[in-house]
Amino acid sequence: MAAVKVITDFLCPGCAEHLIPNSSGAVICSYCAWKGEAYLFSPRVLAATSADIALPDEATCLHHPRKKATAICAGTGDYICSLCAVEINGQTFGAEYLNSAGKDKAGKAFDRTLERPDSRIVLYLLLLFIPYINFVVIPLAFVWLPHAFYLYFKALRLRRENPLYRRLIGTPRVVTLAILLFLVTLGWVAGVAALVIYFLSRRR
Amino acid sequence: MSVDLQSNSTFGRISIVLMNDCLIKLEHGWSEDRTRRFMYEGIDSVVIWRKIPWVRIMVCAVLLALPGIILLFLGNIVATVCGIVLGAIGVALIVWYLYCRSTTIRIVRAGKNHDLTSIFRPGKVRSFRDRLVVNIRTIQASESNTSPSK
């Protein structure tokens, strides 16, 4: 069996007292009258691998003087042991550095984003309805419409590859975007054609 | 299947998706979403509570309901119609906020609290909570059975 930690209580969000929920999960704090639900679980405990003890001739970790140094922090240049080493984008940093000067680096490293080409298509379509901006956007449709179609096919590819994206973007949204893009293209082509015919007829 | 829980507040639109092995919180942006994963195996506890969003209600009352009521008393037909529309929107929003209330889902992981706060429909929160609890219990039970002994 794996090492699990059985959680038996939780802290009241109102007064930080230790509370125990009943079998249905409902809790009322007797100290601050906070009311809510709580569900306790048994999370797996992560086992930390211990670093090797340094021999007399070996370099030691700056933060753990008895542990053998296994890497050099890319931020500070200090010797660090396997306990302190954190690998981010192929570079090794010390935990101390990431907790102080390298906080931004650590934040960005663990920050994950999901690309949303469909939102950008919606933005393009919204610009058509914003007064004054649409005077610029409509004549320049030959620039952004191909990009919108490119984004649309990118969204279709993401839907195939990413289950999370597939959950976010349902079939109705995909179909609606296709219809809107088709209508805008049709409208723009019809508008340009009408202008060309108008000017040709005036020339005659 | 779409997202499990979605908040369409003007500021800070978020969605919560329950995957097979983790809960994903998405903070929506214009061109990309910021995602945060909470693996089921590491979740200590889930605490859920609701409270009345007084600030939102006050804003709705001051900006919509009260001006609507004032317009009703001007005696002008245009002002009366505008007052009815404005007041109805304000009252509807206030009733909606009172019905839904502001829900906070606190996920405790390794002793740290991660709060997901927004206005969700109570029915959606209930079904989300049921699925979340079942998923976490299933994953943690399977993890404790399959992992090698320490």
Chai-1 contact restraints between the chains, C-beta under 6 A:
chainA,res_idxA,chainB,res_idxB,connection_type,confidence,min_distance_angstrom,max_distance_angstrom,comment,restraint_id
A,M1,B,S144,contact,1.0,0.0,6.0,A-B,restraint_1
A,M1,B,S149,contact,1.0,0.0,6.0,A-B,restraint_2
A,A2,B,S144,contact,1.0,0.0,6.0,A-B,restraint_3
A,A2,B,S147,contact,1.0,0.0,6.0,A-B,restraint_4
A,A3,B,K150,contact,1.0,0.0,6.0,A-B,restraint_5
A,V4,B,S144,contact,1.0,0.0,6.0,A-B,restraint_6
A,I7,B,D44,contact,1.0,0.0,6.0,A-B,restraint_7
A,I7,B,S45,contact,1.0,0.0,6.0,A-B,restraint_8
A,F10,B,S45,contact,1.0,0.0,6.0,A-B,restraint_9
A,F10,B,V47,contact,1.0,0.0,6.0,A-B,restraint_10
A,G36,B,I48,contact,1.0,0.0,6.0,A-B,restraint_11
A,G36,B,W49,contact,1.0,0.0,6.0,A-B,restraint_12
A,E37,B,I48,contact,1.0,0.0,6.0,A-B,restraint_13
A,A38,B,V47,contact,1.0,0.0,6.0,A-B,restraint_14
A,Y39,B,V46,contact,1.0,0.0,6.0,A-B,restraint_15
A,Y39,B,V133,contact,1.0,0.0,6.0,A-B,restraint_16
A,L40,B,S45,contact,1.0,0.0,6.0,A-B,restraint_17
A,F41,B,I43,contact,1.0,0.0,6.0,A-B,restraint_18
A,F41,B,I136,contact,1.0,0.0,6.0,A-B,restraint_19
A,F41,B,Q140,contact,1.0,0.0,6.0,A-B,restraint_20
A,S42,B,Q140,contact,1.0,0.0,6.0,A-B,restraint_21
A,P43,B,G42,contact,1.0,0.0,6.0,A-B,restraint_22
A,P43,B,I43,contact,1.0,0.0,6.0,A-B,restraint_23
A,P43,B,D44,contact,1.0,0.0,6.0,A-B,restraint_24
A,R44,B,E41,contact,1.0,0.0,6.0,A-B,restraint_25
A,R44,B,E143,contact,1.0,0.0,6.0,A-B,restraint_26
A,A47,B,K150,contact,1.0,0.0,6.0,A-B,restraint_27
A,R112,B,T35,contact,1.0,0.0,6.0,A-B,restraint_28
A,T113,B,E32,contact,1.0,0.0,6.0,A-B,restraint_29
A,T113,B,R34,contact,1.0,0.0,6.0,A-B,restraint_30
A,L114,B,D33,contact,1.0,0.0,6.0,A-B,restraint_31
A,L114,B,T35,contact,1.0,0.0,6.0,A-B,restraint_32
A,E115,B,E32,contact,1.0,0.0,6.0,A-B,restraint_33
A,R116,B,E32,contact,1.0,0.0,6.0,A-B,restraint_34
A,R116,B,D33,contact,1.0,0.0,6.0,A-B,restraint_35
A,S119,B,W30,contact,1.0,0.0,6.0,A-B,restraint_36
A,R120,B,S31,contact,1.0,0.0,6.0,A-B,restraint_37
A,L123,B,W30,contact,1.0,0.0,6.0,A-B,restraint_38
A,R167,B,V17,contact,1.0,0.0,6.0,A-B,restraint_39
A,G170,B,S2,contact,1.0,0.0,6.0,A-B,restraint_40
